[in-house]
Each structure stands twice: as C-alpha cells, then as structure tokens.
Amino acid sequence: MFPRGREVILGVGGGISAYKSADLIRRLQDHGFLVTVIPTRSAQNFIGNATWAALSGRPVHDDLWSEVHSVPHIELAKKADAIVIAPTTADLLARLAAGRADDLLTNVVIASTAPIILVPAMHTEMWLNPATQANVELLRSRGVVVVAPDEGRMTGSDTGVGRYPDSAKIIDALNLTLDSKADLMGIKVLVTAGGTQEPIDPVRFIGNHSSGKQGYAVAYAAAMRGAIVTLIAANSVEPSIEGVETIHVKTADEMHAEVMKAFPSTNIVIMSAAVADAKVLQVSGEKLEKASYSEISLEPTVDILKALGQMKANKILVGFAAQTGSDGLAKAQDKYSAKNVDLLYVNDVSGGAIFGKEMTTGSIIDDGVVIESVSDISKVTLAHKLLDLAFHKLSLPND
C-alpha cells in the first residue's frame, strides 16, 4: 500500500467564481494531486457535475444520503490529505465557523483531521462585513488556512477586494500547508518494474522473484512530485497508480520494444525491472513432456540498460543491480561503468532478501563510488532519494 500524500478534496461553494475552480483542478493535477470534487447544492446552479467528473476523472460526490451503507462522509474524510474549498462563499464561511454539518461537504470537513484551505470569493461588501471577518478570524484561530482574496473586477462592473485568486496562489498555499513539492512538474519519467518471464512452452517459463514493488514505488513518487510518468511493468500484480500510464509486458523482448518507444521523449529513466539475461532459443508450441524435458538451449536477451546507456545523450539513466555474495558491490561498480548509467542502486538479495518486501537495504553508486548506503527504509523513501539525485543531475548545465 503506497502512503498517502496527494489526495485532495475540492469543495466548491455556490458563487459565480465556481467556474474558476475548473482551472484549479487542472493545475492541481499538474502538481501531482488527485482531486475529488464535492460541490454544494448552490454550486450546481453554476457548474454541473458532468464538468467536475470530466475534469477530475472521478465520480462527483454531492449527496450525504447517497450510498449511506459506505458512510461516504467518513470514507472521504479519511482518504483526504487536504481539503480545499474554492470558492468559499460568505454563507459557507458562516456555516463552517459555526461547526454546521448540514450537507456532504460540511460533514466531510467536520469528520476530517486533514488541513483545510479556504478560498473566499465574494463581493467586497460581503467580504468586509464584520460578521464575515469575524468568521475568518475564528476559523484561522482553529488552524484553518484562509487564502486572502485578490482585488479586481467582480461580477458586473464592480471592482474591489473579494476576487477569486489565481490558481497558482491557491496551490502555493496548499503546498506550503502540506510541506510538499512538485519539483518534477513537466518532467517525463520512464520507469520499468517487475520481472520478465521467458516462455519455454505454453505452461513453463524462466522467471525471477521480482514483485515490481520498487518500480511502482518510483512511479508513485514521481507522480506525487508532478512528473509525467510512464510505467512499463512486467508480470506484476501491484495495483494501478492513478495518473500513471502503465504498459504491461511479459518478456524481455516486449519490454525492450516498449522502452524504446517511450525513451526518445523521456527525461529520466529508472530501470528497476529484473530483466532476464537469456531466453529460450526454440519455444515449444506444445507442452513438453517430462521424458523429453532434458535440456533447454538459451540465447542472450537484449541488454536494455546497456543499449540505453549508449544512446542516452542528455537523459538521466538510473539502473538497479541485485547482487549476492561478498563481491556483490564490486560487481555492481563494474556494472555502473559497463552500462554507462548516471546512478546505480545495488542491493544484496542473498536468500531472497528484498524481493516482494516493503523495505529495502542497499547502496547508491554515483561516479563509480558509493555515495550513500541505506538500511531498512521503505521503497518509496528510496524512490524519492533516487529522484532527488536524478533531478539534480538533470538540472546541471550541459558541458
């Protein structure tokens, strides 16, 4: 199970500026957030649910009494890492300040322990009304973040303070509140995961113990940070990651073909898949009987990592090495040079260690030497470490 970190509920109040939240959804998605929209009944007078569903790619929740068996307000509240309400009308501010829970959105707010960011938008007179200002101060005293409205053109010919702020200002407040970042926004990241299977006959294959957990962790971490992620997964049963394009393959040849398609438009490539070194020379079309199953002739598969190292140009290439024995680190350092990678993560898999586990232990090699050794850290934590290093290298000026 991947950790939470980018699940946002977008509450939409019943103001004319509700249409601006359509842009906010897109910008949140650019920053790696996954958005669930909860409009108030009043908001639906301005924007219909079809718009919110199409933009978010998720069902819209608007009814406290729908699917009661699942207790939707509790389920949504537990899932959210933050709640953003934009626009927040004067009426909604008052209801929140009073602790009301008379519709789905306010029930979710009351039930949630996640940070709450309110984006008031209303006419100047309403914003400056002493009751509204008192409600804002009360909410802030409870730890609620209230993003001050902008000044400018309002509905009709009116101008003044109370205008819905730019999406960037709202997202800055959200990122600051969550202490999160979207430093990979717009960066294209290609990740491979899992273990390839090379068929012997319709029943048997040559395979390995890789579960794909590390590759999926890398894809998840990159998407969290705003990257455009393509994941090529071999024979993994890990759950799909929303917002990540996942391509499923079985064999080394299939993985090679898909990697080569995606590689030209990629900025960072992280090859965490365990790709078979050899495949069966002649695959039987029928199940081999035990009596005739005496030997298998093999031929090498394409060395995908080495091929990418020869053509990487200004791309950052990260490799993985699963080693055993006391000389495993030395072999990994040789692999670093032979494959022409920018970073290499090596772990000792003696006795089946690491495979299928949530945690990992190993060393990161850069410029041929170990720059950091990690012990019993989550695979997502390792993913962020590798992404930090890869992004730093990508940001360096070309020689």
C-alpha positions in Angstrom: 0.0 0.0 0.0 1.5 3.3 -1.1 1.5 6.1 1.5 -1.0 8.9 1.2 0.2 12.4 0.2 -1.6 13.9 -2.7 -5.3 13.2 -2.2 -7.2 16.4 -2.2 -10.9 17.1 -1.8 -12.0 20.2 -3.7 -15.2 21.6 -2.2 -16.9 24.1 -4.5 -19.2 26.8 -3.0 -22.1 28.4 -4.7 -20.6 31.5 -6.2 -20.2 32.8 -9.7 -16.4 32.2 -9.5 -17.0 28.5 -9.2 -16.1 28.3 -12.9 -12.5 29.2 -12.0 -12.2 26.0 -10.0 -12.3 24.2 -13.3 -8.8 25.6 -14.0 -7.8 24.9 -10.4 -8.5 21.2 -10.9 -6.2 21.1 -13.9 -3.4 22.9 -12.1 -3.7 20.6 -9.1 -3.3 17.6 -11.4 -0.3 19.2 -12.9 1.2 19.3 -9.4 0.6 15.6 -8.9 -2.6 15.9 -6.8 -5.5 13.5 -7.2 -8.8 15.5 -6.9 -12.2 14.5 -5.7 -14.9 17.2 -6.1 -17.7 17.9 -3.6 -19.9 20.7 -4.8 -22.6 22.3 -2.7 -26.2 22.3 -4.0 -25.8 26.0 -4.6 -22.7 25.4 -6.7 -24.6 23.2 -9.0 -26.6 26.2 -10.1 -23.4 27.4 -11.7 -21.4 24.3 -12.8 -22.9 20.8 -13.4 -21.4 17.6 -12.1 -20.5 16.4 -15.6 -17.9 19.1 -15.8 -16.3 18.2 -12.5 -16.4 14.5 -13.3 -14.8 15.1 -16.7 -12.0 17.3 -15.4 -11.2 15.2 -12.3 -11.6 11.8 -13.9 -13.5 10.7 -10.8 -17.1 10.4 -9.6 -18.6 13.6 -8.1 -20.0 13.4 -4.6 -22.8 15.8 -3.7 -25.3 13.9 -1.6 -25.0 13.0 2.1 -27.8 10.4 1.7 -26.4 8.6 -1.3 -24.7 5.2 -0.7 -25.3 5.5 3.0 -24.1 2.0 3.7 -20.5 3.1 2.9 -20.7 6.2 5.2 -19.4 8.5 2.5 -18.5 11.5 4.6 -16.3 9.4 6.8 -14.7 7.5 3.9 -14.0 10.7 2.1 -12.7 12.4 5.2 -10.2 9.6 6.0 -8.9 9.5 2.5 -8.2 13.2 2.1 -4.7 14.6 2.7 -6.1 18.2 2.4 -9.5 19.8 1.8 -9.6 22.9 -0.4 -12.8 24.8 -0.7 -12.8 27.2 -3.6 -14.8 29.4 -3.8 -15.8 29.7 -0.2 -18.9 31.9 0.0 -19.9 34.1 2.9 -22.6 31.6 3.8 -20.2 28.7 3.7 -17.7 30.6 5.9 -20.5 31.2 8.4 -21.6 27.5 8.4 -18.0 26.3 8.8 -17.3 28.8 11.6 -20.5 27.6 13.4 -19.5 23.9 13.1 -22.5 23.1 11.0 -22.8 19.8 9.3 -25.9 20.0 7.1 -24.6 18.8 3.7 -22.0 16.4 2.5 -19.2 18.9 2.2 -19.6 20.3 5.8 -19.9 16.8 7.1 -16.6 15.8 5.5 -14.9 18.9 7.0 -16.2 18.1 10.4 -15.1 14.5 10.1 -11.6 15.2 8.7 -8.4 15.8 10.5 -6.7 16.9 7.3 -5.5 20.5 6.7 -8.3 22.8 5.5 -7.6 25.6 3.0 -10.5 28.1 2.3 -10.5 30.4 -0.7 -13.1 33.1 0.0 -14.6 34.8 -3.1 -17.5 37.3 -2.9 -18.4 40.9 -3.4 -16.3 43.5 -1.5 -19.2 44.5 0.8 -19.8 40.9 1.8 -16.0 40.2 2.4 -15.6 43.3 4.6 -18.8 42.7 6.6 -17.9 42.4 10.3 -19.6 39.0 10.5 -17.6 37.6 7.6 -14.3 39.0 9.1 -15.2 37.6 12.5 -15.8 34.2 10.9 -12.5 34.3 9.1 -10.6 35.1 12.3 -12.4 32.4 14.2 -11.6 29.8 11.5 -7.9 30.9 11.4 -7.7 30.6 15.2 -8.7 26.9 14.8 -5.8 26.3 12.4 -7.8 26.7 9.1 -5.8 28.3 6.3 -7.8 31.2 4.7 -6.3 32.5 1.5 -6.9 36.2 1.2 -9.0 37.1 -1.9 -7.5 39.3 -4.6 -8.6 42.7 -5.6 -10.0 43.4 -9.1 -13.0 43.1 -11.3 -16.1 41.4 -9.8 -19.4 40.4 -11.2 -20.8 43.1 -13.5 -18.9 46.4 -13.3 -17.9 46.2 -9.6 -14.3 46.2 -8.6 -12.7 45.7 -5.2 -11.3 43.1 -2.8 -13.0 39.7 -2.9 -11.9 38.3 -6.2 -11.1 34.6 -6.6 -7.3 34.4 -6.6 -5.1 32.8 -9.3 -4.8 29.0 -9.1 -1.0 29.4 -8.5 -1.7 31.3 -5.3 -4.0 28.6 -4.0 -1.6 25.8 -4.9 1.3 27.6 -3.2 -0.8 27.8 0.0 -1.7 24.1 -0.3 2.0 23.0 -0.9 3.1 25.2 2.0 0.5 23.7 4.2 1.4 20.2 3.3 5.1 21.0 3.1 5.1 19.2 -0.2 6.7 19.9 -3.6 6.1 19.4 -7.3 9.6 19.9 -8.4 9.2 17.4 -11.3 6.3 19.1 -12.9 6.6 18.7 -16.6 9.5 16.2 -16.4 8.9 12.9 -18.2 9.9 9.9 -16.2 10.1 6.4 -17.6 10.1 3.5 -15.0 10.4 -0.2 -15.5 9.2 -2.7 -12.9 8.7 -6.4 -12.2 10.4 -9.4 -13.6 10.2 -10.7 -17.2 9.1 -14.2 -18.0 10.7 -16.1 -20.9 8.5 -18.9 -22.2 9.7 -22.5 -22.5 6.4 -23.9 -23.7 2.7 -22.9 -23.1 3.0 -23.9 -19.4 6.5 -23.2 -18.2 8.8 -20.1 -18.2 12.1 -18.8 -17.0 11.5 -16.1 -14.5 12.7 -14.4 -11.3 11.3 -13.3 -7.9 10.9 -9.5 -8.6 7.4 -8.3 -7.5 7.6 -4.9 -9.1 7.1 -3.1 -5.7 10.2 -0.9 -6.2 9.3 0.2 -9.7 5.8 1.0 -8.7 7.1 3.0 -5.7 9.3 5.0 -8.0 6.4 5.7 -10.4 4.2 6.7 -7.5 6.8 9.1 -6.0 7.5 10.7 -9.4 3.8 11.2 -10.0 3.4 12.7 -6.5 6.0 15.3 -7.5 4.2 16.3 -10.7 6.1 14.2 -13.2 4.6 12.8 -16.4 5.1 9.1 -15.7 5.2 6.0 -17.9 5.5 2.7 -16.1 6.4 -0.4 -18.0 5.5 -3.3 -15.8 6.4 -7.0 -16.3 4.2 -9.6 -14.7 3.5 -7.5 -11.5 0.2 -7.7 -9.6 0.7 -4.4 -7.9 -2.4 -2.1 -8.0 -2.6 0.5 -10.7 -1.4 4.1 -9.8 -3.9 6.7 -10.7 -2.4 9.3 -13.1 0.4 7.0 -14.3 0.3 5.5 -17.8 1.0 1.8 -17.2 2.0 -0.6 -20.0 2.0 -4.3 -19.2 4.5 -6.7 -20.8 5.7 -10.3 -20.2 9.0 -10.9 -21.9 12.3 -9.1 -22.2 11.7 -8.5 -25.9 8.4 -6.9 -25.2 9.9 -4.7 -22.5 12.7 -3.7 -24.9 10.2 -2.7 -27.6 8.1 -0.6 -25.2 11.1 1.1 -23.6 12.5 2.1 -27.0 9.1 3.6 -27.9 9.0 5.7 -24.8 12.7 6.6 -24.4 13.1 9.4 -27.0 10.6 11.7 -25.2 11.8 10.9 -21.7 14.0 13.0 -19.4 14.7 10.5 -16.6 14.7 6.7 -17.0 14.7 4.4 -13.9 15.2 0.8 -14.8 14.2 -1.1 -11.7 12.8 -4.2 -13.5 14.6 -7.5 -13.3 15.0 -8.4 -17.0 16.0 -11.9 -17.9 19.6 -12.2 -19.3 18.6 -15.1 -21.5 15.6 -16.6 -23.4 14.8 -20.0 -24.8 16.2 -20.5 -28.3 13.2 -22.5 -29.5 10.0 -22.1 -27.6 7.8 -25.2 -27.9 4.2 -24.7 -29.2 3.0 -27.6 -27.1 3.7 -28.6 -23.5 6.9 -30.6 -23.3 6.5 -34.0 -21.7 8.7 -34.8 -18.8 10.6 -37.6 -20.7 11.7 -35.1 -23.4 12.4 -32.3 -20.9 16.2 -32.9 -20.6 17.8 -29.6 -21.6 17.0 -26.1 -22.8 19.0 -24.1 -25.3 19.3 -20.4 -24.5 20.3 -17.2 -26.2 21.0 -13.8 -24.7 18.3 -11.2 -24.5 18.9 -7.6 -25.5 20.7 -5.7 -22.7 18.2 -2.9 -22.4 20.1 -0.9 -19.8 23.4 -1.1 -21.8 21.6 -0.1 -25.0 20.1 3.0 -23.3 23.5 3.9 -21.9 24.9 4.0 -25.4 22.2 6.4 -26.7 21.1 8.4 -23.6 22.5 11.8 -24.7 21.2 14.3 -22.2 18.9 11.9 -20.4 19.5 10.7 -16.9 19.7 6.9 -16.6 19.3 5.1 -13.3 20.0 1.3 -13.1 19.4 -1.3 -10.4 21.7 -4.3 -9.6 20.6 -7.2 -7.5 23.7 -9.0 -6.3 24.7 -11.8 -4.0 28.0 -12.7 -2.2 30.8 -10.7 -0.7 31.9 -9.3 -4.1 28.4 -8.0 -5.0 29.3 -4.4 -4.5 32.5 -4.7 -6.7 30.4 -6.3 -9.4 27.9 -3.5 -9.2 30.6 -0.9 -9.6 31.8 -2.7 -12.7 28.2 -2.7 -13.9 28.0 1.1 -13.3 30.9 1.6 -15.8 29.9 -1.0 -18.3 26.3 0.2 -18.6 27.2 3.9 -18.7 24.5 4.8 -16.2 24.3 8.0 -14.1 23.2 6.3 -10.9 23.1 2.7 -9.8 21.3 1.2 -6.8 22.6 -2.1 -5.6 21.2 -4.4 -3.0 22.2 -7.9 -1.7 19.4 -10.3 -2.5 21.0 -13.4 -0.9 18.4 -15.7 0.4 15.6 -13.9 -1.3 16.0 -10.7 0.6 14.3 -7.5 -0.7 12.1 -9.3 -3.3 8.4 -8.7 -2.5 9.2 -6.7 0.6 8.1 -3.2 1.5 11.5 -2.2 2.7 14.9 -2.2 1.1 18.6 -2.1 2.1 21.4 -1.3 -0.3 23.9 1.3 -1.7 23.6 4.1 -4.2 26.6 4.4 -6.6 27.4 7.7 -8.4 30.5 8.3 -10.4 31.6 4.8 -9.7 31.7 5.1 -5.9 29.1 4.5 -3.1 27.7 7.9 -2.1 25.1 6.6 0.4 24.1 3.3 2.0 20.6 2.8 3.3 19.3 0.2 5.7 15.7 -1.0 6.1 14.0 2.1 4.5 10.7 2.0 2.6 10.9 1.6 -1.2 9.1 4.9 -1.6 11.7 6.6 0.5 14.4 5.1 -1.7 12.4 6.3 -4.8 12.5 9.9 -3.5 16.2 9.7 -2.9 16.9 8.5 -6.4 14.6 11.1 -7.9 16.3 13.8 -5.9 19.7 12.7 -7.3 18.4 12.2 -10.8 16.7 15.6 -10.9 19.8 17.3 -9.6 21.8 15.8 -12.4 19.2 16.7 -15.0 19.3 20.3 -13.8 23.1 20.6 -14.2 24.2 22.6 -17.3 25.5 20.6 -20.2 29.2 20.6 -20.8 
